[in-house]
């Protein structure tokens, strides 16, 4: 079954994140638990995602959101400022009941719908390209009791934070891996997510200059990493009305651009070529160098090097240890890539800056 064009459209939306209360399925009365708006910017792409998290009459939980493009580049690229709507319904124990995402843009229309009954999830999708050609697909998968639901929207990280708050007792420095269900990928709907508790950081509200301590958990998939930020403690004033409140997340993608590599015979990554004018060339990296360490961590091969660099902050230089002939050198190189910061604009009108790791509380 070929789903290439569908994946292209979903990937295009997902790449924006790397995210108004909706009218989807509002047949039951609902009590709003929390609502707000995520703001994100990655390079020239800017958008917002309004969300509402509610408890339904039957006790289930519903997360509804809508993504709106703000930058002209996005509107032109997709032919509209309304990129997608999403609705997720969960049991009180955070197990999936149903999921739906719907997008109708200049790149085509698609929707994904999932219903769960007796632990079996039925996935259905439909994609109609701009010429009217249609793809459809359906399959069933078994969901484990503790499976986490993920997806492409910023509000999905809100649900991940709910899972962390209620299900994970994770001390700082420790990590755990869980299976996650991705409804947008009908071919490979299960992925592994690794959660790692990092040191808390100190945030400063850009507008008010108020500082708060934020708990931090890194969530890593094979091709993606995000650091979730939440209130470490409850405060009487400011955005942290309750402990564990989700504030936003960070994500980075970084590469050593302009450098062609191959595995070195004795370990490490051999530099085969360096593009003139690249950051690496400017830093002094040369053909024939063998990269053995990244910021002091041993490099086993090219894949290892790329994995060590991939999730670093591209705005900060990286220190490469290289062997050149009989000499060992340390070269500081700028990376290429992008850094995404998504924050709750309803809590931080002008956003926040991260001042660094917070001091240990006594």
Buried (B, 14 or more C-beta within 10 A) or exposed (E): EEBEBBBEBBEBBBEBBBBBBBEBEBEEEBEEEBBBBBBBBBEEBBBBBBBBBBBBEEEBBBBBBBBBBBBEEBBEBBEBBBBBBBBBBBEEEBBBBBBBBBBBBEBBBBBBBBBBEEEEBBBBBBBBBEEEEEBEBEEEBEBEEEBBBBBBBBBBBBBBBBBBBEBBEBEEEEEEEBEBBBBBBBEEBEBEBBBBBBEBBBBBBBEEEBEBBBBBBBBBBEEBBBBBBBBBEEBEEBBBEEEBBBBBBBBBBBBBBBBEBEBBEEEBBBBEEBEEEBBBBEBBBBEEBBBBBBEEEEBBBBEBBBBBBBBBEBEEBBEBBBBBEEEEEEBEBBBBBBBBBBBBBBBBEEBBEBEEEBEEEE
